[in-house]
Amino acid sequence: MQKLTIIIFLLIYNLNFGQEKVYKLISKTENSDINYKAFKKFDDFKIYKNDGLKKAFEPIKGDFNVYFFIAEFKGDSFDGTRKTFHDYLILKVDPKTELIVDGFQYTLEWAEPPAISDLYKVTDKNQKINNGIDLNSLKMELVEQEYISEWRKELKDNGIIKLN
């Protein structure tokens, strides 16, 4: 009975604290680009109006392929309750080389304004887009230097990218 209790505890612990985020492909848009103007507005409170946060992840016309992913996961909210969170990930990919040339990640339910305080940007431009990429390999860093602390400078997420 004691072994069963320990096994159940470990399973619950791993589900809550060691869960791997799966970034599921929502869309791939060819001949497009990231809407950089929208991402520059993440330091303005107006970004919260009219679904501005979500609209930033909609590609515009351009010369690249843009992939949009969402990872859904359970976590502890600022008010102490458990809730479902959604990490948005947008990646700009060179269609000829399939190299990821840029991208952003943001937790939609981030409660601490301004939004830029949780906006991460791809810094490793040597990764090819493919199924199963470990999100940490993109070496995403906080966009706004003012909000960087040692424990938040680089996004350390237990997540993988799923193309199918």
DOVOMAR-786954 format. One line per 5 residues: their letters; for each residue y, z, x of N, C-alpha, C, O. Coordinates in steps of 0.001 Angstrom, whole numbers, plus 524288, in hexadecimal, padded with zeros to 5 digits. Layout:
// residues N
a) Y,Z,X,Y,Z,X,Y,Z,X,Y,Z,X ~ ...
// end
This chain:
// residues 164
mqklt) 7FB5A,80000,80335,80000,80000,80000,804EE,80000,80367,808C3,7FD5F,8022C ~ 804C9,802F7,807AD,8094C,80334,80B20,80A4D,7FDDE,80DA2,80ECD,7FC49,80E3E ~ 8061E,7FB18,80F16,806BE,7F5E3,81165,8091E,7F226,80D72,80C7B,7EEFE,80ECF ~ 80769,7F279,80896,80988,7EF20,80479,80F5D,7F030,803B4,81269,7EC86,8030E ~ 810E7,7F507,803C5,8166D,7F67D,80336,819A2,7F447,807B9,81DEF,7F248,806E8
iiifl) 81795,7F4A0,80C66,81A4F,7F290,810FD,81AD0,7ECA6,8109E,81EF5,7EA87,811CF ~ 816C2,7E9FD,80F05,816DD,7E446,80E76,81AE9,7E2A7,80A68,81DEC,7DF04,80B4F ~ 81AFF,7E550,805F8,81ECE,7E40E,801E6,8245C,7E4F4,803E7,827D0,7E1BC,802FD ~ 82539,7E943,80697,82A5F,7EA60,808CF,82C09,7E60C,80C95,8307B,7E438,80C5E ~ 82879,7E466,8100A,829BF,7E050,813CD,82AFA,7DB26,8111A,82E88,7D85B,812BC
liynl) 8281B,7D9DE,80D09,82927,7D50C,80A21,82E8B,7D53A,8079F,83180,7D173,807F7 ~ 82FD2,7D980,80527,834F7,7DA0C,802AF,83940,7D9E5,806C9,83D3B,7D74F,80601 ~ 83885,7DC9E,80B22,83C5A,7DCA9,80F5A,83D4A,7D726,81155,841C9,7D597,81208 ~ 8392C,7D42D,81241,839C2,7CEDE,81440,83C5E,7CB45,81055,83F51,7C7CB,811DD ~ 83B5E,7CC04,80B5D,83DE5,7C8CE,8076F,843C3,7C9C9,80746,846D2,7C622,806A2
nfgqe) 8454F,7CE97,807D8,84AD6,7CFEA,8076E,84DCE,7CF23,80C82,85225,7CD11,80C69 ~ 84BA5,7D0B5,810E7,84E99,7D0D8,815B9,84D22,7CC7D,81989,85036,7CB41,81D04 ~ 84898,7CA2C,818FC,846F9,7C62D,81CA6,84660,7C0E8,81A12,843E1,7BD64,81C34 ~ 848AD,7C05A,81575,847E4,7BB7F,812A5,84A76,7B6EB,81572,84EDB,7B74A,8175C ~ 847A9,7B2B1,8159F,849A9,7ADF6,81804,84C8F,7AADB,813DA,84A80,7A9DD,80F9F
kvykl) 8514F,7A95C,81518,85450,7A61C,81187,85278,7A083,8121E,851B1,79E98,81675 ~ 851C8,79DED,80DB5,8504A,7986C,80DC1,854E4,79553,80BA5,8564A,795C7,80711 ~ 85737,7922F,80F05,85B95,78ED9,80D83,85946,789CD,80B47,8577C,78666,80E2A ~ 8595C,78965,80614,8570F,784EE,80362,85B15,78099,802C8,85F96,78189,80160 ~ 85957,77BD0,803E3,85CC0,7774A,8036C,85E2F,77668,7FDB6,85AC2,775DC,7FA61
iskte) 8633C,77645,7FC9C,86536,77533,7F761,866D0,76F7D,7F6FB,865C6,76CE8,7F30F ~ 8695E,76D87,7FB16,86AFD,7680A,7FB00,86BA3,765ED,80087,86CC2,768CC,80439 ~ 86AE6,760D5,800F2,86C12,75DED,805BC,86F99,75970,80403,86E22,7564F,800AB ~ 8743B,75924,80650,877FE,7551C,804DB,87910,751AD,80997,87AE9,75387,80DA0 ~ 877E1,74CA6,8090B,878E1,748F6,80D48,87E87,74724,80D13,8811F,747AF,80910
nsdin) 88073,744F6,8116E,885D9,74306,811D5,889B4,74726,80FEC,88CE7,74631,80C77 ~ 8894B,74BBF,81248,88C86,75022,8108C,88E4C,75362,81537,88D0B,75236,819B5 ~ 8913A,75777,8140B,89325,75B05,81811,89415,76053,8158E,8940D,760D6,810C6 ~ 894E9,7643D,818D0,8964A,76976,816FD,89C07,76969,8155C,89F47,766E6,817DC ~ 89D38,76C29,81137,8A298,76C94,80F56,8A56E,770DB,81274,8A5D3,77553,810B8
ykafk) 8A75F,76F67,8170F,8A9D5,7733D,81A8D,8AEB4,775B4,8182E,8AFD8,77A43,81934 ~ 8B197,772BC,81503,8B641,774E9,8127D,8B4C8,7799E,80F1E,8B797,77D85,80F0B ~ 8B066,77941,80C58,8AEAB,77D98,80906,8AD2B,78256,80C54,8AE5D,786C1,80AD9 ~ 8AA98,78182,810BE,8A903,785E7,8140A,8ADB5,7888E,816A7,8AD7F,78D36,817D4 ~ 8B1E2,785A7,8178E,8B69F,7880A,819BC,8B922,78BC5,815D1,8BC34,78F24,81757
kfddf) 8B7E3,78B37,810DE,8BA20,78E95,80CC6,8B720,793B8,80C23,8B88B,796E5,808D1 ~ 8B30C,79499,80F34,8AFFE,79960,80EBD,8B312,79E3D,8104E,8B16B,7A29A,80F23 ~ 8B77C,79D90,812E8,8BAA9,7A222,8143F,8BEF0,7A328,8102F,8C245,7A68A,810F2 ~ 8BED2,7A03A,80BE5,8C2A3,7A0C3,807AA,8BFD6,7A2B0,802C3,8BB93,7A0D7,80185 ~ 8C229,7A652,8000A,8BFB7,7A87C,7FB55,8BF2B,7A474,7F6F6,8BC32,7A551,7F349
kiykn) 8C1F3,7A019,7F748,8C18D,79BFC,7F34F,8BC1F,79974,7F34A,8BA9B,79702,7EF6F ~ 8B93F,79A06,7F786,8B405,797BF,7F7DA,8B066,799FB,7F3A9,8AC8B,7977E,7F23D ~ 8B19B,79EAE,7F1AA,8AE5B,7A12F,7EDB7,8AF36,79EEB,7E83F,8AC25,79FFB,7E4B3 ~ 8B34B,79BD8,7E788,8B47F,799A3,7E263,8B1AC,79473,7E19A,8B0B9,79192,7E555 ~ 8B05A,7934E,7DCBC,8AE1D,78E3B,7DB2C,8A964,78C9A,7DE71,8A8D9,78806,7DFD2
dglkk) 8A5FF,79054,7DFAD,8A142,78F3A,7E2B8,8A26C,78CCF,7E813,89F61,789A5,7EA0A ~ 8A6CC,78E4E,7EA63,8A850,78C22,7EF72,8A446,78CE9,7F3B0,8A389,7897E,7F6FD ~ 8A19B,7916C,7F3A4,89D91,79270,7F795,89923,78E82,7F719,89762,78C4C,7FAFE ~ 8975A,78DA6,7F255,8930F,789F3,7F17B,894BD,78458,7F2B4,891C4,78157,7F4FF ~ 8997E,782FA,7F12B,89B6D,77DA3,7F1FC,89BE5,77C50,7F7C6,89B73,777C1,7F93F
afepi) 89CC8,78033,7FB0C,89D20,77F33,800A9,89802,77CEE,802C4,89807,77A1F,806AB ~ 893BB,77E1C,8003F,88E9D,77C3C,801FC,88D26,776F3,7FFA3,888B6,77530,80037 ~ 890D7,7746B,7FD01,89002,76F27,7FAF7,89216,76B47,7FEF6,896A4,76B94,8007A ~ 88ECA,7679E,800B3,89082,763E6,804BD,89490,76007,802A2,8950B,75F26,7FDEE ~ 89771,75DC7,80657,89B28,759A1,8052C,89937,754AA,807E8,8955D,754DC,80AC7
kgdfn) 89BCF,75048,8070E,89A3D,74B5A,8098C,89AE3,74BB4,80F73,89E78,74E3D,8116C ~ 89756,74919,81239,89787,74925,817E9,8932F,745E1,81A36,890E0,7429E,8178A ~ 89212,746C3,81F33,88E45,7439C,82212,88940,74685,8236E,88632,744B2,826A9 ~ 88865,74AF9,82105,883F5,74E46,8226E,8806D,74F37,81DBA,8819E,74D94,8195D ~ 87C18,751DC,81EAD,878D7,753F3,81A7B,87A14,759B9,81A1A,87A4C,75C74,81E0D
vyffi) 87AE2,75B93,81557,87C0D,76116,8148D,877B8,76381,8114A,87671,761A5,80D0B ~ 8757F,767B2,81361,87145,76A90,810CB,87373,76FB1,80EBF,87651,7726D,81178 ~ 8720C,770F7,809E6,873C9,775E0,80785,86EFC,7790F,80603,86B7C,7771D,80359 ~ 86ED7,77DFB,807BD,86A74,78184,806E1,86C51,78689,80455,870D3,7881A,804F0 ~ 868C3,7890F,80172,869C4,78E50,7FF70,86506,791B9,80098,86090,7902B,7FFAE
aefkg) 86614,7966F,802A5,86201,79A62,80356,86335,79ED3,7FF91,86784,7A0F5,7FF8C ~ 85F5E,7A02B,7FC67,85FFD,7A47B,7F8AE,85CD6,7A917,7FAB6,8585C,7A87F,7FC5D ~ 85F46,7ADC3,7FA90,85C88,7B25C,7FC8D,85E85,7B73F,7F9DA,862CC,7B74D,7F7A7 ~ 85B69,7BB4B,7FA0C,85CE1,7C05D,7F7D8,85F46,7C3B3,7FC23,85D86,7C3A1,8009E ~ 86353,7C6A3,7FAAC,865D5,7CA08,7FE73,868D3,7CE5A,7FBC2,8692B,7CE81,7F6F6
dsfdg) 86AFC,7D1D9,7FEDA,86E09,7D631,7FCD2,873BC,7D498,7FC69,87615,7D2C7,80031 ~ 875E8,7D549,7F7D1,87B5B,7D405,7F6D3,87EDF,7D85A,7F8E2,87D05,7DC9B,7FA26 ~ 883E8,7D747,7F938,887B1,7DB28,7FB0C,887D5,7DFF2,7F780,8896A,7E42B,7F92B ~ 8862B,7DF49,7F296,88633,7E3B3,7EEEF,8810F,7E6C2,7EEE5,88053,7EA50,7EBBD ~ 87D82,7E550,7F275,8789E,7E82D,7F2FF,87421,7E61C,7EFAD,86FC5,7E81A,7F00D
trktf) 8751A,7E22A,7EC72,870F9,7DFF7,7E92C,86E51,7DB6E,7EBFB,8708B,7D91B,7EF8E ~ 86985,7DA32,7EA54,866B1,7D5A3,7EC5E,8684E,7D0F0,7E924,868A0,7D13E,7E45A ~ 8694F,7CCA2,7EBBC,86AAE,7C7E8,7E8DB,868EE,7C316,7EBCE,8673F,7C364,7F04C ~ 86958,7BEAA,7E93B,867EE,7B9AE,7EB95,86CC7,7B74B,7EE15,870E7,7B6E6,7EBA4 ~ 86C31,7B5B6,7F302,87062,7B328,7F5E9,86EEC,7AD78,7F6ED,86A54,7AC0C,7F6D3
hdyli) 872DE,7AA41,7F7E6,87215,7A4B3,7F8F1,87512,7A32F,7FDE1,879DF,7A363,7FE04 ~ 8722F,7A1AB,801E6,8749B,79FA5,806A9,87501,799BD,80621,8711A,79713,8053D ~ 879BB,797BB,806AD,87AAD,7921B,8068C,87AEA,7902B,80C2B,87D4C,792A3,80F89 ~ 8786D,78BBC,80D22,8785D,78955,8124E,87962,78389,811AC,876C3,780EC,80E9B ~ 87D2E,78181,8148E,87E50,77BED,8148D,87DF4,77A06,81A2A,88031,77C63,81DB5
lkvdp) 87B1F,775BC,81AF7,87A69,77394,82032,87BFD,76DDF,82048,87A75,76AD5,81CE3 ~ 87F0B,76C73,8242B,880C1,76714,8250C,87D45,764CD,82948,87CDE,766F9,82D8D ~ 87ABA,7605E,82814,876D1,75E23,82B95,8782A,7587A,82CE2,87980,75569,8296E ~ 877CD,75722,831E8,87893,751BE,83395,873DD,74E94,831B1,86F74,74FC9,8332C ~ 874B0,74A8E,82E73,8703C,747AD,82C4A,86D1E,74492,8305C,8688C,7435D,82F79
kteli) 86F88,74345,834C8,86CD7,7403D,838CF,86968,743AD,83C41,864FB,74240,83D7B ~ 86B70,74834,83DCE,86892,74B9B,8416C,865CD,7501C,83EAE,86263,7529C,840F6 ~ 86744,75128,839C8,8655E,75593,836B1,866DE,75ADA,83910,8647D,75ED8,837D2 ~ 86ACB,75ADD,83C78,86CC1,75FB8,83EAD,87073,7625C,83AD1,873A1,75FCC,83847 ~ 86FFA,76783,83A6D,8738A,76A98,83731,87894,76B21,83A5B,87899,76D81,83E89
vdgfq) 87CD5,768EA,83859,881B8,768E8,83B47,8858E,76D0D,8396B,88961,76E30,83C1A ~ 88491,76F55,834D3,887FA,77378,832E9,8857E,775F8,82E1A,881B5,773F5,82BEC ~ 887AC,77A57,82C85,885BA,77CDF,827D6,88815,7823E,8270B,88A4D,7848F,82AA1 ~ 8878D,78437,82231,8898F,78955,820C1,8858E,78C3A,81D74,88267,789D2,81ABB ~ 885B3,79172,81DB8,8826B,794D4,81A80,885D3,7991B,8183B,8892D,79B47,81AE8
ytlew) 884EB,79A52,81329,88802,79E59,8107B,884AC,7A0DF,80C3D,881BD,79E31,80988 ~ 8851E,7A601,80BAB,88279,7A8CA,8076E,88621,7A8CF,802BE,88A4B,7AB36,802E1 ~ 88489,7A61C,7FE93,887EC,7A552,7FA0A,889CE,7AA6C,7F7A4,88E3F,7AAB2,7F5D2 ~ 88697,7AE6E,7F795,88802,7B363,7F51D,88AB3,7B732,7F8D9,88B1C,7BBD7,7F7A9 ~ 88C88,7B550,7FD52,88F26,7B8A4,8011D,893C1,7BB48,7FE6F,89723,7B8A8,7FC3F
aeppa) 893E3,7C069,7FE9A,897B0,7C364,7FB87,89CB7,7C4AC,7FE77,8A08F,7C640,7FC0B ~ 89CC4,7C40B,8038A,8A147,7C5AE,80699,8A4E5,7C112,807B4,8A39D,7BDB3,80AE2 ~ 8A970,7C0E7,80516,8AD14,7BCA2,80629,8AFBF,7BD6D,80B69,8AFEA,7C1DA,80D48 ~ 8B1CF,7B96C,80DDA,8B189,7B401,80C20,8AC2B,7B19F,80D52,8A91E,7B3B6,81065 ~ 8AB27,7AD3D,80ACF,8A602,7AAB2,80B4A,8A4BD,7A938,810EB,8A02E,7A922,81270
isdly) 8A8B5,7A811,813FA,8A7D4,7A66A,81963,8A53B,7AAAE,81CA8,8A318,7A999,820D3 ~ 8A56B,7AF86,81AC0,8A312,7B3D3,81DB6,89D1D,7B393,81DCD,89AA0,7B699,82098 ~ 89AC6,7AFF7,81AC0,89514,7AF3A,81AD6,8939B,7A97C,81B85,88F2D,7A800,81A61 ~ 8972F,7A649,81D56,89620,7A0B2,81E1B,8945A,79FC3,823B5,89729,7A0F4,8276D ~ 88F9F,79D9B,82441,88D5B,79C79,8295E,88D2D,7969E,82A4C,88C99,79394,8269D
kvtdk) 88DAB,79503,82F3E,88DCB,78F7D,830BF,889A7,78E68,834E2,888A9,791A6,8384A ~ 8873E,789C9,83489,88359,78816,8385D,885F4,78767,83DAF,88A17,784FA,83E11 ~ 8838D,78989,841CB,88596,788B7,84714,881D0,785A3,84A82,8837C,7835E,84E67 ~ 87CC5,7857C,84930,878FB,78279,84C44,8788F,77D0C,849E4,87688,77C69,84594 ~ 87A78,77929,84CB2,87A98,773C4,84ABA,87616,77079,84CEC,87660,76BAC,84CE9
nqkin) 871F2,77308,84ECC,86D8D,77034,85128,8689A,7706A,84DDF,86464,76F11,84FC1 ~ 86911,77218,848F9,86481,7728C,84587,86414,76DB7,84211,867F5,76BD9,83FEB ~ 85F56,76BC0,84194,85E5A,76790,83DD7,85CCA,769FF,838AA,85A3E,76E12,8387F ~ 85E5D,7676F,8346F,85CE7,7694F,82F45,8570F,76857,82E7D,85530,763F6,82F2A ~ 85445,76C5D,82D17,84ECE,76BBC,82BA1,84CF8,77087,828AE,84F8B,77497,828B7
ngidl) 8489D,7700C,82631,8467B,77436,822FB,844D4,778DA,82658,84252,77831,82A65 ~ 84641,77D80,824A4,84487,78239,82747,8480E,78430,82BA2,84685,787B2,82E8B ~ 84CB8,78206,82C29,85050,783EB,8303B,85187,789B2,82F3B,85289,78B48,82ACE ~ 8516A,78CBF,8335F,85306,79234,8331E,85900,79243,83316,85B7C,7901D,8369A ~ 85B43,794B7,82F24,860F6,794CD,82EA2,86398,796FB,83384,867CB,79526,834FA
nslkm) 86141,79ACB,83607,86393,79D1D,83AB9,8642F,79929,83F26,86789,799D8,84288 ~ 860FE,79508,83F2B,86159,79129,8435C,8666B,78E01,84312,867DC,78B6B,846DB ~ 86922,78E32,83E9A,86E20,78B67,83E17,8729F,78E7E,84082,876F6,78C7D,84105 ~ 87191,79361,841FD,87570,796C0,8447D,87A9E,796B4,84178,87EAB,79508,84374 ~ 87A56,79890,83CAF,87EF1,798A6,83950,88247,79D70,83A94,88049,7A1C8,83B16
elveq) 88767,79C8E,83B13,88B0E,7A0C2,83C4E,88F53,7A114,83833,890B0,79D32,835B6 ~ 8916B,7A5D1,83788,895BB,7A691,833DC,89A42,7A2F9,83546,89B94,7A25A,839DB ~ 89C9C,7A0A1,8314E,8A0EB,79D01,83224,8A5D4,79FDA,833D6,8A877,79E29,8377C ~ 8A712,7A419,83145,8ABF6,7A6D9,83232,8AB3F,7AB41,8361E,8A877,7AF09,83513 ~ 8ADBB,7AAC4,83A93,8AD40,7AE8C,83ECD,8AEE2,7B414,83D34,8ACBA,7B7E7,83F29
eyise) 8B29F,7B47F,839B7,8B4AE,7B991,83815,8B07B,7BD12,835B2,8B0E8,7C1DA,835F1 ~ 8AC6D,7BABA,83363,8A865,7BDBB,830AE,8A37D,7BE84,833EB,89FA3,7C0A9,83200 ~ 8A394,7BCD1,838C7,89EF3,7BD3E,83C19,89E6E,7C2BE,83E4E,8A223,7C4F8,84069 ~ 899C7,7C4D5,83DC4,89853,7C989,8408F,89357,7C80E,84376,890FA,7C40B,84242 ~ 891C1,7CB1B,84722,88D1F,7C9AB,84A2F,8885F,7C8B2,846C6,88556,7C524,847E7
wrkel) 887A0,7CBBB,842A4,882F9,7CB1D,83F6A,88381,7C6B4,83B79,87FA7,7C549,838F7 ~ 8883B,7C476,83AD9,888FF,7C04A,83703,88ACB,7BB32,8396C,88BC5,7B779,8368A ~ 88B47,7BAD8,83E73,88D48,7B611,840E1,889BD,7B16B,83FB1,88B97,7AD50,83E00 ~ 884C0,7B20E,8408F,88103,7ADDB,83FB6,87D9A,7AF2E,83B05,87BE9,7B3A3,83A64 ~ 87C9D,7AB4B,837C1,8793E,7AC13,83337,873AB,7ACD6,83519,8716C,7A967,8379B
kdngi) 87179,7B152,833E2,86C0D,7B28F,8354A,86914,7B309,8302E,868B7,7B740,82DE5 ~ 866FE,7AEB3,82E74,8643E,7AE89,8297B,85E94,7AD18,82A58,85D4D,7A9E7,82DB5 ~ 85B4C,7AF6C,82756,855C8,7AE24,82777,85501,7A9D7,82368,85338,7AADF,81F10 ~ 8565C,7A4FC,824DB,8561F,7A0BF,8210E,8543F,79BA5,8235F,854CF,79AA4,8280A ~ 851FB,7986C,81FF5,85040,79337,82186,8525A,78F32,81DA7,85379,79067,81922
ikln) 852D7,78A70,81F8D,854DA,78621,81C6C,85045,782E2,81A6E,84CEB,78137,81D72 ~ 8502E,78206,8154D,84C16,77EDE,812CF,84E78,779D7,810BA,85209,779F5,80D81 ~ 84C7A,7756F,81295,84E62,77059,810CC,84B69,76E4F,80C0A,84D0D,76A82,80997 ~ 84713,770D1,80ABF,8440B,76EE7,8063F,84267,77356,802C0,83FD4,77274,7FEC9
// end
